[in-house]
Amino acid sequence: MIEGARTANSRCLVIGCALMGNPRVLLLDEPSKGLALLIVAEVDHAFRRLKEEGQSIVLVEQNLKLALDIAGQAVILNTGCGVFAGNASELLDNEDLIAQNLGVFHAHPAEPRMSKPSIHSRVEVMS
């Protein structure tokens, strides 16, 4: 528990330090990796607020729900090859593409059921 708190605090500190420089684009590589679900929800809320404030974010993330919650645009790379580029809502509606490239299956498009994606699959989002 303490180690998880340290990890979450460290990530928040790094993101805060990056934002102090008033960047035009914030680049984040798997900010939710290893965090508890409650902390991931807080990270999601913070990213939504940054997006609402006009912050451009490039996010490399394997947590599809987190990524698509804030994404305007999405790119899927599978073993280094681009297999999708377009609106995040288009990706969310394409269950076959998601299942084939990310190993994630939806019970309902609005409420994705998460499973661990392939180590070689990533979703990159841009807002």
C-alpha positions as CSV (number, residue, x, y, z in Angstrom):
1,M,0.0,0.0,0.0
2,I,2.8,2.5,1.0
3,E,4.7,1.7,-2.2
4,G,1.6,2.3,-4.3
5,A,1.1,5.6,-2.6
6,R,4.7,6.6,-3.3
7,T,4.3,5.6,-6.9
8,A,1.1,7.7,-7.2
9,N,2.6,10.7,-5.4
10,S,5.7,10.5,-7.6
11,R,3.7,10.4,-10.8
12,C,1.6,13.3,-9.7
13,L,4.7,15.3,-8.7
14,V,6.3,14.6,-12.1
15,I,3.2,15.7,-14.0
16,G,2.9,18.8,-11.8
17,C,6.5,19.7,-12.4
18,A,6.0,19.3,-16.2
19,L,2.9,21.5,-16.1
20,M,4.9,24.3,-14.2
21,G,6.8,24.8,-17.4
22,N,3.6,25.7,-19.2
23,P,4.1,23.2,-22.0
24,R,2.3,23.4,-25.3
25,V,2.0,19.6,-25.3
26,L,2.1,17.3,-22.3
27,L,3.6,13.9,-23.2
28,L,2.7,11.0,-20.8
29,D,3.8,7.4,-21.0
30,E,1.5,5.1,-19.1
31,P,0.7,7.3,-16.2
32,S,-1.8,4.8,-14.7
33,K,0.6,1.8,-14.8
34,G,0.6,0.1,-11.4
35,L,-1.8,2.5,-9.7
36,A,-4.8,1.5,-7.7
37,L,-8.2,1.9,-9.3
38,L,-9.1,4.8,-7.0
39,I,-5.9,6.7,-8.0
40,V,-6.6,6.0,-11.7
41,A,-10.0,7.6,-11.3
42,E,-8.3,10.7,-9.8
43,V,-5.8,10.7,-12.6
44,D,-8.6,10.5,-15.1
45,H,-10.4,13.4,-13.5
46,A,-7.2,15.5,-13.5
47,F,-6.6,14.8,-17.2
48,R,-10.2,15.7,-18.1
49,R,-9.7,19.0,-16.3
50,L,-6.5,19.7,-18.1
51,K,-8.2,18.9,-21.4
52,E,-11.1,21.3,-20.6
53,E,-8.5,24.0,-19.8
54,G,-7.1,23.5,-23.3
55,Q,-4.0,21.6,-22.5
56,S,-2.8,19.4,-25.4
57,I,-1.9,15.9,-24.2
58,V,-0.2,13.0,-26.0
59,L,-0.9,9.9,-23.9
60,V,0.6,6.5,-24.4
61,E,-1.6,4.2,-22.4
62,Q,-2.7,0.6,-22.2
63,N,-5.8,1.4,-20.0
64,L,-8.2,1.9,-22.9
65,K,-11.0,3.4,-20.7
66,L,-8.7,6.1,-19.3
67,A,-7.2,6.8,-22.8
68,L,-10.5,7.1,-24.6
69,D,-12.1,9.1,-21.8
70,I,-9.9,12.1,-22.6
71,A,-9.0,11.4,-26.2
72,G,-10.2,13.4,-29.2
73,Q,-8.0,11.4,-31.5
74,A,-6.6,7.9,-31.1
75,V,-3.8,5.8,-32.7
76,I,-3.3,2.1,-32.2
77,L,0.2,0.7,-32.7
78,N,0.5,-3.1,-32.8
79,T,4.1,-4.4,-32.9
80,G,5.2,-1.0,-34.2
81,C,2.7,-0.8,-37.0
82,G,-0.1,1.7,-37.1
83,V,-3.4,-0.1,-37.4
84,F,-5.8,2.7,-36.6
85,A,-5.8,6.5,-36.6
86,G,-8.9,8.5,-36.2
87,N,-11.5,9.8,-33.7
88,A,-11.6,8.2,-30.3
89,S,-15.3,7.7,-30.6
90,E,-14.8,5.7,-33.9
91,L,-12.3,3.4,-32.1
92,L,-14.7,2.9,-29.2
93,D,-17.4,1.8,-31.6
94,N,-15.1,-0.7,-33.4
95,E,-15.2,-3.7,-31.1
96,D,-13.5,-6.0,-33.7
97,L,-10.5,-3.7,-34.0
98,I,-10.2,-3.4,-30.3
99,A,-10.4,-7.1,-29.7
100,Q,-8.0,-7.9,-32.5
101,N,-5.3,-5.4,-31.5
102,L,-5.7,-4.7,-27.8
103,G,-7.2,-7.9,-26.4
104,V,-10.0,-5.9,-24.8
105,F,-13.6,-7.0,-25.2
106,H,-16.7,-4.8,-24.6
107,A,-19.8,-5.8,-22.8
108,H,-21.3,-2.5,-24.0
109,P,-19.5,0.3,-25.9
110,A,-20.3,2.8,-23.1
111,E,-18.9,0.6,-20.4
112,P,-15.8,-1.4,-21.6
113,R,-14.8,-4.4,-19.7
114,M,-11.1,-4.4,-19.3
115,S,-8.6,-7.2,-19.8
116,K,-4.9,-7.0,-20.0
117,P,-3.8,-6.0,-23.5
118,S,-1.0,-7.7,-25.4
119,I,2.4,-6.4,-24.4
120,H,3.0,-5.4,-28.0
121,S,-0.2,-3.3,-28.4
122,R,-0.6,0.3,-27.3
123,V,-3.1,3.0,-27.7
124,E,-1.8,6.6,-28.2
125,V,-4.3,9.4,-27.8
126,M,-4.2,13.0,-28.6
127,S,-6.6,15.6,-27.3
